[in-house]
Amino acid sequence: MSVGGLPGSGDPRDPAVRASDADRERVAGLLGEAHAAGRLTAEEFHERIDAAYRARTYGELTELTRDLPATGGHAVTPGSADRPPATEQEGALERSWARPAWAAWLAAVSVNVVIWALVSVSARDLVYFWPIWVAGPWGAVLLSRTLRGGRRRP
């Protein structure tokens, strides 16, 4: 269903309309909120995040959040990421991807530091601190993305 019957006019209610990066980011944020609230298991969250970033149309994105309640009383619509957030709460939803991303980083770094510490104790000497190669690059990317507000480069 195109606006005015013109093909390519981008009616966000049409499931066949192509989704933008902003639409995919908004759905990823909503999925992060649902995971943080305990509505999605870690496996479901990762499956849906992967599907969100592969999605090409509004219909594919809508399907990923169909079984989740609207957050903060606002309906989840794919095209709503093209406009600025109307409230601070909506702005927070768009940044909600950061919490699960930083939690995953912290968990991975913690496991690596524990392994490094165990190796150092068993060797009775401090070995080269190799966990920096896990923490550093991944942390730098997350920090950069967090400071940009979760937006990707065009």
C-alpha positions in Angstrom: 0.0 0.0 0.0 1.9 3.1 -1.2 1.1 6.6 -0.3 -1.0 8.1 -3.1 -0.6 4.9 -5.0 2.9 5.8 -6.2 5.4 3.0 -6.0 8.4 3.7 -3.8 6.7 6.4 -1.8 7.7 4.6 1.5 4.5 4.2 3.5 5.8 2.7 6.8 2.6 0.6 7.2 3.5 -1.3 4.0 5.5 -4.4 5.1 7.2 -4.6 1.7 8.8 -1.2 2.1 12.6 -1.3 2.6 13.8 -0.6 6.1 16.6 1.9 6.9 19.6 1.5 9.2 17.7 3.7 11.7 14.8 1.4 11.6 17.0 -1.6 12.3 18.8 0.3 15.1 15.4 1.1 16.7 14.3 -2.5 16.6 17.7 -3.6 18.0 17.2 -1.2 20.9 13.7 -2.5 21.6 15.0 -6.1 21.6 17.7 -5.0 24.0 15.1 -3.5 26.3 13.0 -6.7 26.1 16.1 -8.8 26.9 17.0 -6.6 29.9 13.4 -6.9 31.1 13.6 -10.7 31.0 11.1 -11.0 28.1 13.7 -12.7 25.8 16.3 -15.3 26.7 19.9 -14.6 25.7 19.5 -17.1 22.7 16.3 -15.5 21.5 17.8 -12.0 21.9 20.9 -13.0 19.8 18.8 -14.7 17.1 16.5 -11.6 16.8 19.4 -9.1 16.8 21.0 -11.0 14.0 17.7 -11.1 12.1 17.1 -7.4 12.7 20.4 -6.4 11.1 19.7 -8.7 8.2 16.2 -7.4 7.7 15.4 -5.7 4.5 11.7 -4.6 5.0 9.4 -3.2 7.6 7.5 -6.5 7.6 10.6 -8.4 8.6 11.4 -5.9 11.4 7.7 -5.9 12.7 7.8 -9.7 12.9 10.7 -9.5 15.3 8.8 -7.4 17.9 5.2 -8.7 17.2 5.1 -10.8 20.4 6.6 -8.0 22.6 4.5 -5.3 24.4 4.8 -1.7 23.3 7.3 0.0 25.6 6.4 3.0 27.6 2.9 3.1 26.1 4.2 3.9 22.6 3.4 1.7 19.7 6.4 0.1 17.9 6.3 1.2 14.3 9.2 0.6 11.9 9.2 4.1 10.3 9.3 5.9 13.7 13.1 5.9 13.8 13.2 8.5 10.9 11.9 11.2 13.2 13.6 12.5 16.4 12.4 11.1 19.7 9.3 12.9 21.0 10.2 12.3 24.6 13.3 11.6 26.7 11.9 8.1 27.3 11.8 7.4 23.6 15.4 8.7 23.3 16.4 6.3 26.0 14.9 3.4 24.1 17.0 4.2 21.1 20.1 4.0 23.3 19.1 0.8 25.0 21.3 -1.3 22.8 24.3 -0.2 24.9 23.5 -2.0 28.2 23.5 -5.6 26.7 26.5 -4.8 24.5 28.5 -3.5 27.5 27.4 -6.4 29.6 28.6 -8.9 27.0 31.9 -7.0 26.8 32.3 -7.1 30.6 31.5 -10.8 30.8 34.0 -11.7 28.0 36.8 -9.6 29.5 36.1 -10.9 33.0 36.4 -14.5 31.8 39.7 -13.7 30.0 41.1 -11.9 33.1 40.2 -14.9 35.3 41.9 -17.3 32.9 45.0 -15.0 32.7 45.1 -14.9 36.6 44.8 -18.7 36.9 47.7 -19.1 34.4 49.8 -16.5 36.2 49.1 -18.3 39.6 49.9 -21.7 38.2 53.1 -20.4 36.6 54.0 -18.5 39.8 54.8 -15.5 37.7 52.8 -12.7 36.1 52.5 -13.7 32.4 52.0 -11.2 29.6 48.5 -9.5 30.1 47.0 -10.8 26.8 43.3 -10.0 27.8 44.1 -6.4 26.7 43.7 -7.7 23.1 40.2 -8.7 23.9 39.2 -5.8 26.0 40.9 -3.0 24.1 39.6 -3.2 20.5 36.1 -4.3 21.4 35.9 -1.7 24.2 37.1 1.0 21.8 34.4 0.1 19.3 31.7 0.1 22.0 32.9 3.4 23.4 32.9 5.0 20.0 29.4 3.7 19.2 28.2 4.7 22.7 29.5 8.3 22.3 27.8 8.5 18.9 24.5 7.4 20.4 24.5 4.0 18.7 24.4 5.4 15.2 26.4 3.7 12.5 28.5 5.6 10.0 26.6 6.4 6.8 
